[in-house]
Amino acid sequence: MEILILILCGLLMMNGSTMAAEKIIKYKDPKQLLNVRIKDLMGRMSLEEKIGQMVQIERSVASKNVMTKYFIGSVLSGGGSPPAKQASPQAWIKMVNDFQNGSMSTPLGIPMIYGIDAVHGNNNAYKATIFPHNVGLGATRDPDLVKRIGVATALEVRATGISYAFAPCIAVCRDPRWGRCYESYSEDHKIVQSMTSLVSGLQGDIPINGRKGAPYVGGKDKVAACAKHYVGDGGTTKGINENNTVIDLHGLLGIHMPAYYNAIRDGVSTVMVSYSSWNGIKMHANRDLITNRLKKKMRFRGFVISDWQGIDRITTPDHANYTYSILAGVQAGIDMVMIPYNYTEFIDGLTTLVKNNFIPMRRIDDAVRRILRVKFTMGLFENPFADESFVKDLGSKKHRELAREAVRKSLVLLKNGESVDKPILPLSKKAPKILVAGSHAHNLGYQCGGWTIEWQGIGGNNNTEGTTILSAIQNTVEKETEVVYLENVNNTKAVKEGNFSYAIVVVGELPYAETKGDSLNLTIAEPGPNTIQNVCEAVNCVVVLVTGRPVTIMQLVPQMDAIVAAWLPGSEGQGVADMLFGDYGFTGKLSRTWFKTVDQLPMNVGDAHYDPLFPFGFGLTTNTTK
């Protein structure tokens, strides 16, 4: 009898341990191998759940119920789409967590990923640190600085509960008439390649034994990055946004592709497809470049995401045949579709295409496998909700000091007096009376440019926090120095009668983004040229150009005693004053050719017709006064 009882107990124990083992869900167990978790989860997913993972929707149409009902894989904030105007980090976090609660309420509890265009800091967030745009960072020639900016940006993105940044833009802008040229580090692919260090800053350094092409995100203080826009977006004809890049395969691979190799080597999690075409073929429908080259030849193992309504634009006019657009985009190799609004149309359309065998199930599985790989790698399954401990990092003093350093290193000195013997810079802090003039001297919004608080950018000083160039100058000169500020100067008489020691004129372009920035004349915004003429005719002047690219200045150069290309420096204008008054010496070098006239364009270093006003790599240096 005792033996029988022991046998029964043993059987019960074995059965209990078997039941316990069966209760262990592999995809929820972080101790399991990544591929084991992915396989286990995909084996449990319905077609409806898989297609939901491929969907990214805008926050304005998202809700907890929508996330649960449609198994939505991702949400984003479009440019200028916060939960509320001047929303606090806590308000962002509450919104993101609410959506995540919806995702976690589904039977499988697959967390969503929230994305945002953090292209020069977490630029949609009120009071975030706004770093110089990429055109300025390219002039620094400093990949370590850019990596540190990535580290800071990741923290400020996490401060708002977000885990995915649509950055870096690794376009190689070959024509400054392009409205996104300021998002490009350089016309030279070698500089752009070096600046993919931002990926490691955002995501962390990949392990020494990490798998080539595999996505990597190194902890809760990091975010998934996105290399964009694949491929050739900076080479369109006449710089027209979303247009056609006419170049042979050798040119495409030699100029526009190299930085993608670097980004993939550094473990970039996602790649965004370009609106543009290559030799007439829309990139969103280019299976050869997305599937055959990016995924197979380059061994990219993260996921490919469309741009905003990118598949809609496969047809002309947009959305003319959405079923075809879904078929062409998904079959080309796009894994996640930024819809961003009418998600039920996409879900219904893709479901029908799969059920009728127009899109094979293996294509859906490839997409979902890649999306899940990124989500598991990010640690979203273990930490799906926002960590409020990062709130303190948004706009922190440390990050603002880093941005100020970036401003200093990005400025390029184009002219400094009529001769080396008679430099204008550095300026004296002890001058009795100085004039600061121009539309951009005291306008934080102009200083930051597009992709700041609003998609197109917005003028004024009340939209976020920072230091204008005027305020920085006032902070730097001696207390006894009288600083007179005139936004517009209509004649020289007032300047001549002002008895100024010198003048600082700050003018440039008005904010813009994407197509609205396309320009065939590349002029300084009025009344900027008039202000330069009226001030510089009357007194020694330093002109600070706040622009997203080289602009037309050849006729004005003789009138300007010193010229500083400040690009779009962001929120920390104090970095400009640091340079003007000699606290630091100029070191920035042009990462773009400065043309004489727009008729020369496109013109890049190495071209046979190269005849610039200031050549690629140009930049005068100065000593410090310390």
KOLLUMKE-997729 format. One record per residue (C-alpha): x, y, z; residue in one letter. Coordinates in steps of 0.2 Angstrom, whole numbers, plus 5000, padded with zeros to 4 digits. Last residue first. Example, Ala and Ser with C-alpha at 12.3 -4.5 7.8 and 13.67 -1.06 7.14 Angstrom:
5068 / 4995 / 5036 / S
5062 / 4978 / 5039 / A
END
This chain:
5204 / 5420 / 4886 / K
5203 / 5430 / 4870 / T
5201 / 5414 / 4859 / T
5210 / 5413 / 4843 / N
5201 / 5413 / 4826 / T
5199 / 5401 / 4812 / T
5192 / 5403 / 4794 / L
5181 / 5390 / 4787 / G
5181 / 5382 / 4770 / F
5178 / 5363 / 4768 / G
5167 / 5364 / 4753 / F
5172 / 5380 / 4744 / P
5166 / 5397 / 4747 / F
5159 / 5407 / 4732 / L
5161 / 5391 / 4722 / P
5167 / 5387 / 4705 / D
5166 / 5369 / 4702 / Y
5161 / 5365 / 4684 / H
5170 / 5348 / 4683 / A
5161 / 5343 / 4699 / D
5173 / 5337 / 4713 / G
5164 / 5347 / 4727 / V
5146 / 5349 / 4723 / N
5136 / 5360 / 4711 / M
5118 / 5358 / 4707 / P
5116 / 5372 / 4705 / L
5127 / 5385 / 4696 / Q
5112 / 5395 / 4691 / D
5109 / 5398 / 4709 / V
5123 / 5410 / 4710 / T
5139 / 5411 / 4719 / K
5138 / 5394 / 4728 / F
5143 / 5389 / 4745 / W
5148 / 5371 / 4745 / T
5141 / 5361 / 4759 / R
5150 / 5353 / 4774 / S
5158 / 5370 / 4777 / L
5171 / 5370 / 4791 / K
5168 / 5374 / 4809 / G
5184 / 5379 / 4820 / T
5180 / 5396 / 4826 / F
5189 / 5400 / 4843 / G
5181 / 5401 / 4860 / Y
5177 / 5414 / 4872 / D
5181 / 5426 / 4857 / G
5166 / 5438 / 4858 / F
5158 / 5432 / 4842 / L
5161 / 5413 / 4847 / M
5153 / 5413 / 4864 / D
5139 / 5424 / 4857 / A
5134 / 5411 / 4845 / V
5134 / 5397 / 4859 / G
5123 / 5408 / 4869 / Q
5109 / 5405 / 4856 / G
5105 / 5389 / 4864 / E
5088 / 5384 / 4857 / S
5092 / 5379 / 4840 / G
5107 / 5384 / 4829 / P
5099 / 5384 / 4812 / L
5114 / 5388 / 4801 / W
5126 / 5400 / 4810 / A
5136 / 5405 / 4795 / A
5146 / 5419 / 4801 / V
5151 / 5434 / 4790 / I
5163 / 5448 / 4794 / A
5165 / 5466 / 4787 / D
5149 / 5464 / 4776 / M
5148 / 5476 / 4762 / Q
5159 / 5467 / 4750 / P
5149 / 5450 / 4753 / V
5132 / 5458 / 4748 / L
5132 / 5454 / 4730 / Q
5138 / 5436 / 4733 / M
5124 / 5433 / 4746 / I
5112 / 5420 / 4739 / T
5110 / 5406 / 4752 / V
5119 / 5391 / 4759 / P
5108 / 5380 / 4769 / R
5096 / 5380 / 4783 / G
5099 / 5398 / 4787 / T
5103 / 5410 / 4802 / V
5116 / 5421 / 4794 / L
5126 / 5431 / 4807 / V
5133 / 5447 / 4799 / V
5147 / 5456 / 4808 / V
5147 / 5475 / 4805 / C
5158 / 5490 / 4805 / N
5147 / 5505 / 4804 / V
5136 / 5515 / 4791 / A
5136 / 5505 / 4775 / E
5135 / 5489 / 4785 / C
5118 / 5494 / 4794 / V
5108 / 5500 / 4779 / N
5115 / 5486 / 4767 / Q
5113 / 5472 / 4779 / I
5095 / 5478 / 4784 / T
5090 / 5479 / 4766 / N
5096 / 5461 / 4763 / P
5086 / 5455 / 4778 / G
5070 / 5464 / 4774 / P
5066 / 5452 / 4767 / E
5071 / 5434 / 4769 / A
5088 / 5429 / 4763 / I
5087 / 5422 / 4746 / T
5088 / 5404 / 4740 / L
5081 / 5407 / 4722 / N
5073 / 5391 / 4717 / L
5067 / 5386 / 4734 / S
5059 / 5370 / 4741 / D
5056 / 5374 / 4759 / G
5037 / 5372 / 4758 / K
5041 / 5354 / 4751 / T
5049 / 5348 / 4768 / E
5050 / 5360 / 4782 / A
5050 / 5379 / 4784 / Y
5056 / 5393 / 4796 / P
5060 / 5410 / 4789 / L
5077 / 5411 / 4781 / E
5091 / 5423 / 4787 / G
5096 / 5438 / 4797 / V
5106 / 5443 / 4812 / V
5116 / 5459 / 4810 / V
5129 / 5463 / 4824 / I
5135 / 5481 / 4824 / A
5151 / 5490 / 4829 / Y
5157 / 5504 / 4840 / S
5140 / 5513 / 4838 / F
5138 / 5532 / 4837 / N
5120 / 5531 / 4834 / G
5120 / 5545 / 4821 / E
5127 / 5534 / 4808 / K
5114 / 5520 / 4812 / V
5100 / 5532 / 4812 / A
5105 / 5539 / 4795 / K
5108 / 5522 / 4787 / T
5090 / 5519 / 4783 / N
5076 / 5506 / 4785 / N
5084 / 5496 / 4800 / V
5072 / 5482 / 4805 / N
5073 / 5473 / 4822 / E
5082 / 5486 / 4830 / L
5091 / 5482 / 4847 / Y
5103 / 5494 / 4856 / V
5115 / 5486 / 4868 / V
5124 / 5499 / 4879 / E
5140 / 5492 / 4887 / T
5142 / 5496 / 4905 / E
5137 / 5478 / 4911 / K
5151 / 5471 / 4900 / E
5145 / 5460 / 4885 / V
5140 / 5442 / 4887 / T
5123 / 5441 / 4893 / N
5117 / 5455 / 4882 / Q
5125 / 5445 / 4867 / I
5116 / 5430 / 4873 / A
5099 / 5439 / 4874 / S
5101 / 5445 / 4856 / L
5106 / 5428 / 4850 / I
5090 / 5421 / 4858 / T
5091 / 5409 / 4873 / T
5079 / 5395 / 4875 / G
5062 / 5389 / 4881 / E
5047 / 5385 / 4870 / T
5033 / 5393 / 4860 / N
5034 / 5410 / 4868 / N
5049 / 5418 / 4858 / N
5042 / 5420 / 4841 / G
5042 / 5412 / 4824 / G
5035 / 5394 / 4821 / I
5042 / 5378 / 4814 / G
5034 / 5370 / 4799 / Q
5030 / 5354 / 4809 / W
5026 / 5364 / 4824 / E
5036 / 5363 / 4841 / I
5052 / 5363 / 4831 / T
5053 / 5353 / 4815 / W
5057 / 5369 / 4805 / G
5069 / 5383 / 4811 / G
5077 / 5384 / 4828 / C
5083 / 5402 / 4827 / Q
5067 / 5407 / 4818 / Y
5057 / 5401 / 4833 / G
5069 / 5409 / 4845 / L
5067 / 5426 / 4838 / N
5078 / 5440 / 4845 / H
5092 / 5442 / 4832 / A
5082 / 5434 / 4818 / H
5074 / 5449 / 4810 / S
5089 / 5460 / 4811 / G
5099 / 5472 / 4821 / A
5111 / 5472 / 4836 / V
5119 / 5489 / 4838 / L
5133 / 5492 / 4850 / I
5138 / 5505 / 4863 / K
5153 / 5508 / 4875 / P
5163 / 5493 / 4868 / A
5169 / 5482 / 4883 / K
5165 / 5465 / 4876 / K
5176 / 5468 / 4861 / S
5172 / 5458 / 4846 / L
5183 / 5443 / 4841 / P
5182 / 5446 / 4826 / L
5184 / 5461 / 4815 / I
5201 / 5455 / 4808 / P
5213 / 5468 / 4802 / K
5230 / 5459 / 4798 / D
5221 / 5444 / 4789 / V
5213 / 5456 / 4777 / S
5196 / 5464 / 4773 / E
5189 / 5459 / 4789 / G
5184 / 5441 / 4795 / N
5174 / 5432 / 4782 / K
5167 / 5414 / 4781 / L
5167 / 5410 / 4799 / L
5158 / 5393 / 4801 / V
5147 / 5390 / 4816 / L
5145 / 5371 / 4820 / S
5157 / 5370 / 4834 / K
5150 / 5384 / 4845 / R
5132 / 5378 / 4842 / V
5136 / 5360 / 4847 / A
5144 / 5367 / 4863 / E
5128 / 5376 / 4867 / R
5118 / 5360 / 4863 / A
5129 / 5351 / 4876 / L
5126 / 5365 / 4889 / E
5108 / 5363 / 4886 / R
5109 / 5345 / 4889 / H
5118 / 5347 / 4905 / K
5105 / 5361 / 4911 / K
5091 / 5349 / 4908 / S
5078 / 5352 / 4894 / G
5069 / 5336 / 4897 / L
5081 / 5325 / 4909 / D
5070 / 5327 / 4924 / K
5056 / 5318 / 4916 / V
5067 / 5302 / 4915 / F
5062 / 5295 / 4932 / S
5044 / 5294 / 4925 / E
5047 / 5277 / 4916 / D
5034 / 5274 / 4903 / A
5026 / 5257 / 4901 / F
5030 / 5242 / 4891 / P
5045 / 5237 / 4902 / N
5047 / 5218 / 4900 / E
5038 / 5216 / 4883 / F
5046 / 5232 / 4878 / L
5064 / 5227 / 4881 / G
5070 / 5235 / 4865 / M
5076 / 5219 / 4858 / T
5059 / 5211 / 4860 / F
5051 / 5226 / 4851 / K
5063 / 5226 / 4837 / V
5062 / 5207 / 4834 / R
5043 / 5209 / 4835 / L
5043 / 5221 / 4820 / I
5055 / 5210 / 4810 / R
5044 / 5194 / 4813 / R
5029 / 5204 / 4809 / V
5035 / 5209 / 4792 / A
5043 / 5192 / 4787 / D
5026 / 5184 / 4793 / D
5016 / 5195 / 4782 / I
5028 / 5191 / 4767 / R
5027 / 5172 / 4771 / R
5008 / 5174 / 4771 / M
5008 / 5177 / 4752 / P
5001 / 5194 / 4745 / I
4988 / 5191 / 4731 / F
4983 / 5175 / 4739 / N
4964 / 5180 / 4741 / N
4965 / 5180 / 4760 / K
4981 / 5190 / 4759 / V
4974 / 5204 / 4748 / L
4958 / 5205 / 4758 / T
4967 / 5207 / 4774 / T
4978 / 5220 / 4767 / L
4963 / 5230 / 4761 / G
4953 / 5228 / 4777 / D
4968 / 5234 / 4787 / I
4972 / 5248 / 4776 / F
4954 / 5255 / 4775 / E
4953 / 5252 / 4794 / T
4968 / 5263 / 4797 / Y
4962 / 5279 / 4789 / N
4973 / 5291 / 4799 / Y
4992 / 5288 / 4798 / P
4995 / 5276 / 4788 / I
5013 / 5274 / 4793 / M
5014 / 5257 / 4786 / V
5026 / 5244 / 4795 / M
5034 / 5230 / 4785 / D
5038 / 5238 / 4769 / I
5046 / 5225 / 4758 / G
5041 / 5229 / 4740 / A
5026 / 5217 / 4742 / Q
5019 / 5228 / 4756 / V
5021 / 5244 / 4746 / G
5014 / 5237 / 4729 / A
4999 / 5227 / 4737 / L
4995 / 5242 / 4748 / I
4996 / 5254 / 4734 / S
4986 / 5243 / 4722 / Y
4972 / 5242 / 4735 / T
4974 / 5261 / 4737 / Y
4971 / 5265 / 4719 / N
4970 / 5284 / 4717 / A
4977 / 5287 / 4735 / H
4988 / 5301 / 4729 / D
4986 / 5307 / 4711 / P
4996 / 5299 / 4705 / T
5000 / 5282 / 4713 / T
5014 / 5277 / 4725 / I
5009 / 5292 / 4735 / R
4996 / 5282 / 4746 / D
5011 / 5271 / 4751 / I
5020 / 5285 / 4759 / G
5005 / 5291 / 4769 / Q
5018 / 5297 / 4782 / W
5034 / 5288 / 4777 / D
5034 / 5269 / 4776 / S
5043 / 5258 / 4789 / I
5056 / 5244 / 4786 / V
5059 / 5233 / 4801 / F
5076 / 5227 / 4809 / G
5086 / 5213 / 4801 / R
5096 / 5222 / 4788 / F
5107 / 5209 / 4779 / R
5114 / 5222 / 4766 / M
5112 / 5209 / 4752 / K
5095 / 5202 / 4758 / K
5086 / 5215 / 4767 / K
5092 / 5231 / 4760 / L
5096 / 5225 / 4742 / R
5083 / 5212 / 4737 / N
5069 / 5218 / 4749 / T
5070 / 5237 / 4748 / I
5081 / 5240 / 4733 / L
5073 / 5227 / 4721 / D
5056 / 5228 / 4729 / R
5054 / 5247 / 4724 / N
5036 / 5251 / 4727 / A
5039 / 5264 / 4741 / H
5055 / 5270 / 4732 / M
5044 / 5276 / 4717 / K
5052 / 5271 / 4701 / I
5056 / 5285 / 4689 / G
5074 / 5284 / 4689 / N
5074 / 5282 / 4708 / W
5059 / 5290 / 4715 / S
5056 / 5300 / 4731 / S
5044 / 5298 / 4745 / Y
5059 / 5289 / 4754 / S
5058 / 5273 / 4765 / V
5061 / 5273 / 4783 / M
5074 / 5261 / 4790 / V
5072 / 5253 / 4808 / T
5082 / 5246 / 4822 / S
5099 / 5253 / 4818 / V
5112 / 5241 / 4824 / G
5128 / 5251 / 4821 / D
5133 / 5240 / 4805 / R
5115 / 5245 / 4799 / I
5119 / 5263 / 4801 / A
5136 / 5262 / 4793 / N
5129 / 5252 / 4778 / Y
5115 / 5265 / 4777 / Y
5128 / 5279 / 4776 / A
5135 / 5271 / 4760 / P
5119 / 5271 / 4750 / M
5117 / 5289 / 4743 / H
5134 / 5293 / 4735 / I
5142 / 5277 / 4729 / G
5127 / 5265 / 4728 / L
5117 / 5278 / 4719 / L
5131 / 5283 / 4708 / G
5135 / 5265 / 4703 / H
5116 / 5262 / 4701 / L
5114 / 5276 / 4688 / D
5107 / 5293 / 4693 / I
5091 / 5302 / 4691 / V
5083 / 5305 / 4708 / T
5064 / 5309 / 4705 / N
5054 / 5320 / 4716 / N
5048 / 5319 / 4734 / E
5056 / 5337 / 4737 / N
5062 / 5346 / 4722 / I
5081 / 5348 / 4724 / G
5083 / 5353 / 4705 / K
5081 / 5334 / 4701 / T
5081 / 5324 / 4716 / T
5098 / 5319 / 4725 / G
5094 / 5321 / 4743 / G
5081 / 5307 / 4744 / D
5092 / 5294 / 4736 / G
5087 / 5280 / 4747 / V
5079 / 5276 / 4759 / Y
5075 / 5291 / 4769 / H
5080 / 5289 / 4783 / K
5089 / 5278 / 4796 / A
5077 / 5276 / 4811 / C
5082 / 5274 / 4829 / A
5075 / 5264 / 4844 / A
5077 / 5273 / 4860 / V
5089 / 5272 / 4875 / K
5087 / 5275 / 4893 / D
5077 / 5259 / 4896 / K
5091 / 5249 / 4889 / G
5103 / 5245 / 4875 / G
5093 / 5245 / 4859 / V
5100 / 5234 / 4845 / Y
5093 / 5229 / 4828 / P
5102 / 5215 / 4819 / A
5112 / 5219 / 4804 / G
5128 / 5210 / 4809 / K
5125 / 5200 / 4825 / R
5132 / 5207 / 4841 / G
5149 / 5199 / 4847 / N
5156 / 5216 / 4852 / I
5139 / 5222 / 4859 / P
5131 / 5236 / 4850 / I
5134 / 5253 / 4857 / D
5118 / 5262 / 4863 / G
5102 / 5266 / 4854 / Q
5101 / 5285 / 4853 / L
5120 / 5288 / 4854 / G
5124 / 5273 / 4843 / S
5112 / 5279 / 4830 / V
5119 / 5297 / 4831 / L
5136 / 5290 / 4826 / S
5128 / 5289 / 4809 / T
5138 / 5306 / 4808 / M
5153 / 5298 / 4800 / S
5143 / 5291 / 4786 / Q
5136 / 5308 / 4782 / V
5154 / 5315 / 4782 / I
5159 / 5302 / 4770 / K
5143 / 5305 / 4759 / H
5149 / 5322 / 4755 / D
5134 / 5334 / 4752 / E
5133 / 5336 / 4770 / S
5124 / 5333 / 4787 / Y
5107 / 5332 / 4779 / S
5091 / 5338 / 4788 / E
5095 / 5356 / 4783 / Y
5093 / 5351 / 4765 / C
5075 / 5346 / 4768 / R
5068 / 5360 / 4757 / G
5079 / 5355 / 4742 / W
5086 / 5370 / 4733 / R
5102 / 5366 / 4742 / P
5106 / 5352 / 4729 / D
5116 / 5337 / 4733 / R
5109 / 5333 / 4750 / C
5116 / 5316 / 4756 / V
5101 / 5310 / 4766 / A
5106 / 5302 / 4782 / I
5091 / 5308 / 4792 / C
5094 / 5301 / 4810 / P
5081 / 5299 / 4816 / A
5063 / 5294 / 4818 / F
5064 / 5292 / 4836 / A
5056 / 5277 / 4845 / Y
5053 / 5274 / 4864 / S
5042 / 5288 / 4870 / I
5037 / 5291 / 4888 / G
5040 / 5310 / 4887 / T
5056 / 5309 / 4897 / A
5061 / 5294 / 4885 / R
5062 / 5307 / 4871 / V
5073 / 5318 / 4882 / E
5084 / 5303 / 4887 / L
5086 / 5298 / 4869 / A
5090 / 5316 / 4864 / T
5104 / 5316 / 4876 / A
5112 / 5300 / 4870 / V
5110 / 5306 / 4852 / G
5118 / 5322 / 4856 / I
5133 / 5313 / 4863 / R
5134 / 5303 / 4847 / K
5134 / 5319 / 4837 / V
5148 / 5326 / 4848 / L
5158 / 5310 / 4845 / D
5155 / 5311 / 4826 / P
5164 / 5329 / 4826 / D
5166 / 5336 / 4809 / R
5158 / 5352 / 4816 / T
5151 / 5357 / 4799 / A
5140 / 5342 / 4798 / G
5132 / 5347 / 4815 / L
5126 / 5363 / 4806 / G
5117 / 5355 / 4792 / V
5110 / 5342 / 4804 / N
5100 / 5355 / 4814 / H
5107 / 5363 / 4829 / P
5100 / 5355 / 4846 / F
5084 / 5360 / 4853 / I
5083 / 5355 / 4872 / T
5065 / 5352 / 4876 / A
5054 / 5365 / 4884 / K
5038 / 5360 / 4875 / Y
5040 / 5343 / 4866 / A
5039 / 5342 / 4847 / N
5058 / 5344 / 4846 / N
5064 / 5330 / 4856 / N
5082 / 5335 / 4850 / G
5086 / 5339 / 4833 / H
5076 / 5326 / 4823 / V
5065 / 5319 / 4836 / A
5051 / 5315 / 4824 / D
5041 / 5303 / 4835 / I
5037 / 5285 / 4837 / G
5027 / 5275 / 4850 / Y
5029 / 5256 / 4850 / I
5014 / 5245 / 4855 / M
5015 / 5231 / 4867 / P
5009 / 5213 / 4863 / I
4997 / 5208 / 4876 / G
4993 / 5191 / 4868 / L
4974 / 5192 / 4873 / P
4974 / 5211 / 4870 / T
4973 / 5222 / 4886 / S
4992 / 5226 / 4884 / M
4989 / 5236 / 4868 / S
4975 / 5246 / 4876 / G
4986 / 5249 / 4892 / N
4999 / 5255 / 4879 / Q
4988 / 5268 / 4872 / F
4984 / 5275 / 4890 / D
5003 / 5274 / 4894 / N
5007 / 5285 / 4879 / V
4994 / 5298 / 4884 / M
4999 / 5298 / 4902 / K
5017 / 5300 / 4898 / I
5014 / 5315 / 4886 / W
5004 / 5323 / 4900 / A
5018 / 5320 / 4913 / Q
5031 / 5327 / 4901 / P
5021 / 5343 / 4901 / S
5010 / 5348 / 4886 / A
5014 / 5366 / 4879 / Q
4998 / 5363 / 4868 / K
4990 / 5347 / 4871 / A
4993 / 5328 / 4868 / P
5007 / 5334 / 4856 / P
5006 / 5334 / 4837 / S
5017 / 5347 / 4829 / G
5025 / 5335 / 4817 / G
5016 / 5319 / 4818 / G
5015 / 5310 / 4834 / S
5016 / 5291 / 4831 / L
5007 / 5275 / 4836 / V
5012 / 5257 / 4833 / S
5007 / 5239 / 4832 / G
4988 / 5241 / 4833 / I
4979 / 5226 / 4838 / F
4963 / 5232 / 4830 / Y
4951 / 5231 / 4845 / K
4963 / 5234 / 4859 / T
4973 / 5249 / 4851 / M
4956 / 5257 / 4846 / V
4949 / 5255 / 4863 / N
4964 / 5263 / 4872 / K
4963 / 5277 / 4859 / S
4972 / 5282 / 4843 / A
4965 / 5294 / 4830 / V
4974 / 5310 / 4836 / S
4989 / 5299 / 4840 / R
4993 / 5295 / 4822 / E
4992 / 5277 / 4817 / I
5006 / 5264 / 4813 / Q
4999 / 5247 / 4807 / V
5010 / 5231 / 4803 / M
5006 / 5224 / 4820 / Q
4988 / 5225 / 4817 / G
4991 / 5214 / 4801 / I
4998 / 5200 / 4813 / K
4984 / 5201 / 4825 / E
4971 / 5199 / 4811 / E
4980 / 5185 / 4804 / L
4980 / 5176 / 4821 / S
4995 / 5175 / 4832 / M
4999 / 5160 / 4843 / R
5013 / 5154 / 4832 / G
5020 / 5171 / 4830 / M
5023 / 5172 / 4849 / L
5032 / 5156 / 4850 / D
5043 / 5160 / 4835 / K
5047 / 5177 / 4841 / I
5052 / 5170 / 4859 / R
5062 / 5156 / 4852 / V
5071 / 5168 / 4840 / N
5076 / 5179 / 4855 / L
5082 / 5165 / 4866 / L
5072 / 5162 / 4882 / Q
5077 / 5170 / 4898 / K
5066 / 5185 / 4894 / P
5051 / 5174 / 4897 / D
5035 / 5181 / 4889 / K
5038 / 5173 / 4872 / Y
5040 / 5156 / 4881 / K
5024 / 5155 / 4890 / I
5028 / 5145 / 4906 / I
5011 / 5137 / 4910 / K
5016 / 5121 / 4901 / E
5031 / 5119 / 4913 / A
5019 / 5121 / 4927 / A
5007 / 5107 / 4920 / M
5022 / 5096 / 4918 / T
5028 / 5099 / 4935 / S
5011 / 5095 / 4942 / G
5010 / 5079 / 4931 / N
5027 / 5074 / 4938 / M
5021 / 5077 / 4956 / M
5005 / 5068 / 4953 / L
5014 / 5053 / 4946 / L
5026 / 5053 / 4961 / G
5012 / 5054 / 4973 / C
5004 / 5039 / 4965 / L
5020 / 5029 / 4965 / I
5022 / 5033 / 4983 / L
5004 / 5028 / 4988 / I
5006 / 5012 / 4979 / L
5023 / 5008 / 4988 / I
5014 / 5012 / 5004 / E
5000 / 5000 / 5000 / M
END
